[in-house]
Amino acid sequence: MYILQKLMNRLFVLNKFGIFSFTFFIVIFSSVVMHLLEPKTFPHWFDALWYVMTTVTTVGYGDYYPVSTAGRIYAIFIFLIGIGIAGLAIGKLVEALGAHRKRKEEGRLTFKGKNHFVIIGWSEKAKYAVSEIIETHPNLEVVLIDNLPVTPITHQSVHYIQGDPSIEGTLVQANLKEAKSVLVFSDDSIHDSALADGKTLLIVTSVERLTPHIHSTVEIKKEEHIKNFRHAKVDEFVLSHETVSRMAVRSAFSKGITEIYTQLLSHKEGENLFEVRKQSEWVTYKDAFDSLLQQGATLIADGNDLSINKKLDQTISDDARLYIICSKDVYEAILKH
């Protein structure tokens, strides 16, 4: 018993790899020994392996059991050593899974995926953004970066990274170089618009320096700060205060217009705004307009140019970014065309 106690004490201080390696060795070694000691009882080594596994896991089906004295003596060894080692290995495995889950919840794991969306800054706006991404692209993975102690959202497609997004190490941990796009939300806890935009600009500068090719969308508090963000090569801007105010004014003059805005901005119901690429049979904008109209979609813009109806006879460039209004079913049918 003293020797067994010493052995178990040594096993407890081994790392997980050592425990699993030693357990694997004991199981395989014991299977070979039982097969050699009782070849008639265990005619094949797998039969011996089955007996050892059912023994160390305390299942004990009783379909195989040793009949010789030597076999029973070694079985006692398996009872005393094997069961304890197997239990210790299972405990280590459960502990490792718990530790992995805790590290993931605390945002301390490095993300290894590609073509994902990175959202920087958690807020109610970020919450709705994540919900919209999951709703419209269920297979797209999202990496959220913030300084919260644990992840604010639990979903299989959302991965949390805890850290300062203006530091390169945090962005590398989110695998920003392999990301498809990044969305940066303003810090709502900063009430001074200039300070909030200053923090956002610092983050965007780090993002663009690390990955100048990435498509970046940034929330800005004050419109006069746009020139600073353009200098940092930000692709798109969302003016949070101005956008809400303008929508409120439009709704005051045109009843129900906010419902149209909401429907176009959300993909959850009704007609939505989608982007399509130029098809080979489309030469002019009129070709595209007529073809899409027959399929149940309306062509409204090329990039940020909304004057499609004024240039229907013009040739569409190969890199045109055409935007249409239609239902999700029609959009999916157009993609298959």
Protein Blocks (a to p, Z undefined) as FASTA:
>chain_A
ZZmmmmmmmmmmpcfklmmmmmmmmmmmmmmmmmmmmmmlmmbfklmmmmmmmmmnonon
olaccfbfklmmmmmmmmmmmmmmmmmmmmmmmmmmmmmmmmmmnopaccfbehiacdeh
iafklmmmmmmmmmmmmmbccddddfbfbdfbdcfkbccdeddfkbmklmmmnommlpmb
dcddddfklmblklmmmmmmmmmmmmmmmmmmbccddddfblklmmmmmmnopabdcdfk
lmmmmmmmmmmmmghklmmmmmmmpckgcjddddddddfklmblmlmmmmmmmnopacfb
ghjafklmlmmmbccdfkbccdddddfklmmmmmmZZ
